[in-house]
Amino acid sequence: MRLDKYLKVSRIIKRRTLAKQVCDGGRVTINGRPAKAGTELTPGDRVAVNFPHKTLTIEVLLLKDNVRATEAGELYRLISEELHPASEDAMF
């Protein structure tokens, strides 16, 4: 399954177009290597997504084309969620 589709189906990123932009912007890695939106995932891969205020690292457990919102969390295991320190500019 394509990385951008997985991020959308697993509800990590809300829209597939946004997932594609994040991937192609160099903010996603798979097993420590930069990944593009079309990169194919396999179970066991570790995906790190750098959001503006946090970095989310997950392990891919299942690949499904469609899941209910209540089942989306079963597709991955959360490894870490690191919050980025707030910059001084963000305080004002």
Secondary structure, DSSP 8 states (H G I E B T S, - for coil): -BHHHHHHHTTSSS-HHHHHHHHHTT-EEETTEE--TT-B--TT-EEEEE-SSEEEEEEE----S---GGGGGGGEEEEEEEE----GGGG-
